[in-house]
Amino acid sequence: MDFAIGLVELQALVAAIGCLDAMLKAADVEFVAVERKLGGRLVTIVVRGSISSVTAAVEAGCEEAKRLGHLKAHEVIARPHPEILKFLNL
């Protein structure tokens, strides 16, 4: 089965939790990883699912992060290379 991973990077741990909530409510995706740097001041959220679901979830997460003023970057990777999955410990 083809799947995608979606990443949203933002400032502040509390904003990341709100962003993740929006992502999980917007689409049928699975939360698979979080990366915290600088004591939680920079957080990357990773979700997995179908390409359309991940795209919808990342869009919803970005809207929430923008609303809070904390969005740094985002990406949807369709059919990620297996080495990327190793990098994310998936």
Wavefront OBJ file of the C-alpha trace (Angstrom):
o trace
v 0.000 0.000 0.000
v 1.222 3.454 -0.832
v 1.380 5.841 2.059
v 2.763 9.260 2.853
v 4.379 10.956 5.784
v 3.654 14.520 6.780
v 5.883 16.774 8.842
v 5.043 20.061 10.503
v 7.730 22.026 12.328
v 6.785 24.796 14.711
v 7.914 26.749 17.721
v 6.635 25.935 21.205
v 5.539 22.618 22.643
v 2.036 23.794 23.579
v 1.453 25.034 20.012
v 2.663 21.654 18.733
v 0.065 19.849 20.823
v -2.686 22.084 19.422
v -1.356 21.520 15.906
v -1.301 17.742 16.387
v -4.860 17.805 17.708
v -6.004 19.676 14.595
v -4.153 17.224 12.348
v -5.644 14.135 13.976
v -9.170 15.555 13.903
v -8.917 16.642 10.254
v -8.040 13.301 8.674
v -7.463 9.599 9.249
v -3.738 9.747 10.032
v -1.516 8.090 12.607
v 0.829 10.086 14.837
v 4.191 8.335 14.506
v 6.939 10.589 15.833
v 7.871 13.850 17.471
v 11.256 15.533 17.539
v 11.926 18.173 20.182
v 14.907 20.493 20.058
v 15.974 23.390 22.235
v 14.016 22.125 25.234
v 10.736 21.894 23.318
v 11.009 25.329 21.730
v 11.295 23.729 18.277
v 9.047 20.729 17.624
v 8.534 18.566 14.530
v 5.419 16.397 14.317
v 5.295 13.392 11.970
v 2.079 11.671 10.845
v 1.471 8.771 8.466
v -1.467 7.725 6.300
v -2.818 7.848 2.781
v -1.523 10.647 0.593
v -4.833 12.522 0.637
v -5.285 12.106 4.401
v -1.761 13.262 5.187
v -2.151 16.268 2.895
v -5.400 17.258 4.618
v -3.872 16.758 8.070
v -0.784 18.831 7.266
v -2.957 21.627 5.862
v -5.069 21.647 9.043
v -1.983 21.558 11.244
v -0.394 24.418 9.334
v -3.539 26.533 9.666
v -3.541 26.012 13.432
v 0.193 26.732 13.710
v -0.202 29.896 11.594
v -3.122 31.008 13.746
v -0.853 30.729 16.772
v 2.054 32.366 14.914
v 4.437 29.429 15.348
v 4.717 27.679 11.941
v 8.285 27.151 10.717
v 8.060 24.528 7.943
v 5.960 21.670 6.587
v 6.294 18.848 4.074
v 4.305 15.917 2.679
v 6.362 13.044 1.297
v 4.441 10.534 -0.793
v 5.846 7.005 -0.898
v 8.927 7.870 1.188
v 12.171 6.043 0.495
v 12.901 3.314 3.084
v 16.008 5.190 4.249
v 13.807 8.096 5.343
v 11.838 5.701 7.524
v 15.103 4.583 9.140
v 16.012 8.210 9.788
v 12.682 8.704 11.578
v 13.006 5.360 13.420
v 9.777 4.033 11.893
l 1 2 3 4 5 6 7 8 9 10 11 12 13 14 15 16 17 18 19 20 21 22 23 24 25 26 27 28 29 30 31 32 33 34 35 36 37 38 39 40 41 42 43 44 45 46 47 48 49 50 51 52 53 54 55 56 57 58 59 60 61 62 63 64 65 66 67 68 69 70 71 72 73 74 75 76 77 78 79 80 81 82 83 84 85 86 87 88 89 90
